[in-house]
Amino acid sequence: MQTGNAFTTPFGRRSLSLGMLATQAQAQEIDPEASIDKWKLFRSLCEARALIGISDRALVVLNALLTFYPQTELCEANGLVVFPSNVQLSLRAHGMAPATLRRHLSALVETGLIFRKDSPNGKRYARKARAGEGGEAFGFSLAPLVSRAAEFEALAEQVRSERLQLKLMKERVTLLRRDVVKLIELGFEELSHIDWSAQYSRFRAVIDDIPRQATIDDLEPAVDGLECLQLEISNLLEDKLNSQKTSAKESHSERHKHNSNTQSTSDLEPGFRETQGAKTAPESGNEETIATRGDETITIHLERGGGDGADAGLHNVKPVPLGLVRQACPQIAGYARSGITNWPDLMAAAVVVRSMLGVSPSAYEEACEILGQENAAIAIACILERAEQINSAGGYLRSLTEKAAKGEFSVWPMVLAQLRANGSHVRLVAAK
């Protein structure tokens, strides 16, 4: 047990302050049974040093002082005063200069981490105890560390909590930045009629306001801004997705009604016959008759329409038979799971080819709306046959779609041209 006056004063010209007296008074209230791991306590001080107001160099000096305490546990029963010389203390402080050492010792005293217990002559030493009498040490008392241990641990926990919150906030900002950028990129492709440059400008304005060394207070408004922007873009894309689902359901319903017919494929396509060397007479003036195999002549009777010549009636003829598409565009069958046996097979293969040719989903969707799903698939099949001659399949399909919207395009000429390119002889006969 240490003995002495209620308060100790510094030696020589060193001044005394009320803060020093408060530190000593708090140290005298230590529970004699209290025991604190000095290195665990030191780690807490390192984490909370910004809140305590102590520098890292001063903590180096405190670390050196703790090494002069022989036990790991700080407790009053073992005494709490260390008395190293400035020379030894400087060595354990990694060779710190004497003037620097004195400055940081003063900082430790001013912040209330230690206090001086000076001897009558200002030297640091311990008086050995005689028989039946207690000894006394003069130097630096570590008692404030024990009395304020709970305070330091609470400050360290506060710092750890704030550091975790900052880390989570930065992760949130990173995820939101990634999501917003990718959503805007998708919007440019799928919803080209929207001014996405304005959305991107808002995104950059939020990001540019974040300082390099951001705190939680800096990141909170950024997270709010990015979340609002993400929600707005997500709602726009969700509306687009819902419209696609509705269109897909309607298309599926139409295909279901079509496939519910028990007639064979040949019956559904009365204009296609694969008869060797034969030509079937038309049942009426508006039906087309096709006889084809190899290099045999294909004869198509067209319904008479406005304008001069056979090509003028192409917009009035029946849909292109699937068999004719298969012969004109054989390559697309390689992209179907089990060949092209019906229109759904052709449309499914066209989706695969569309992606391979680099045609955007929006361009193909627009073609399906204007041309119809079957004719859009036929157009993709014909583009596949001429892929080497077409620089931009997407741009070419958009051009065809625009013409079709004006009534200036039909897939019939594409199919017939491809048949001619394959070596088949095609003869158009206008029905009377």
Secondary structure, DSSP 8 states (H G I E B T S, - for coil): -----SS---STT----HHHHHHHHHHTT--TT-EEEHHHHHHHHHHTHHHHT--HHHHHHHHHHHHTS-SSEEEGGG--EE---HHHHHHHTTS--HHHHHHHHHHHHHTTS-EEE--TTS--EEE---TTS--EEEEEE-HHHHHTHHHHHHHHHHHHHHHHHHHHHHHHHHHHHHHHHHHHHHHHHH-TTS-HHHHHHHHHHHHHTS-TT--HHHHHHHHHHHHHHHHHHHHHHHHHHHHHHHHHHHHHHHHHHHHT--S-HHHH-TTEE--TT-----SSTT---EE-STT-EEEEEE---SSSSGGGGGGGS----HHHHHHH-GGGGGGSSS---SHHHHHHHHHHHHHHHT--HHHHHHHHHHH-HHHHHHHHHHHHHTTTT-S-HHHHHHHHHHHHHTT---HHHHHHHHHHHTT-EEEEEE--
